[in-house]
Amino acid sequence: ISLCVIFALSFVPPSFVMFLIQERATGAKHQQLVCGVNPVMYWLANYCWDMCNYMITVVFIIIIFYAFGEDIYTSEDNFSAIVVLFILHGWAMIPLMYPATYIFRNSSTAYIVMMSTSVLVGFVTTSTTLILQLIEQPDERGAGGVGNQLRIAFLIFPNYCLGRGLMDIAYNYYISAANEELKSLGTSIDVARPFSLAVDGVGRNIIAMAVSGIFFFLICLLIEYKFFLPSLWADNHINQ
């Protein structure tokens, strides 16, 4: 299910940059800035509007979870973590798309490239950590294990944070169900709480997306103010 969610949501954030690219290509953005619109307010307004549109998709996904009886994601213990994961995925993913408005001049090309990249990164990173988790020996799953190191490194990708978070929630749900049967044998398996910072919790994913959302938005503003290679941006601005 997590891979299906990653695939579906990979179409949403890239669609938001299409309008922004059109504004930049036609000069509508430049006209707004010339008329006195503050660049920070310009991006904040787009950010808020895009988040509102993104939340519509999230609401429909949650409704589908309820409609098909996915107790893994709608149970009392996991529902709040699911909602936070979805919200912060949009929080981090949307500003990650914004720098594309400075790279592409054709909105359709930008959408295809960004969507394809999003799908590829989400599938590869999530699948890689899952496969390593399945094939690694128990003594290799510590903090120094390759799988755990990759799970930390991949936290820079919002798609991975969402997909892996959904997987971990499902894993803990099934372990909790198994513990009910194991109680009769006098044993049990440790289960991480949904917001735990442990390896199988989603706390690290949530923190990573919260921080990366702010970071990616600041990168967008720095580009807008020509912080990177100012002479190059100035030349491009004059050519427009």
ABEGO torsion letter per residue (X at the ends): XAAAAAAAAAAAAAAAAAAAAAAAAAGAAAAAAAAGBBAAAAAAAAAAAAAAAAAAAAAAAAAAAAAAGBAAAABAAAAAAAAAAAAAAAAAAAAAAAAAAAABABAAAAAAAAAAAAAAAAAAAAAAAAAAAAABBAAAABAABAAAAAAAAAAABAAAAAAAAAAAAAAAAAAAAAAAAAAAAGBBBBBBBAABABAABAAAAAAAAAAAAAAAAAAAAAAAAGABGAAAAAAAAAAX
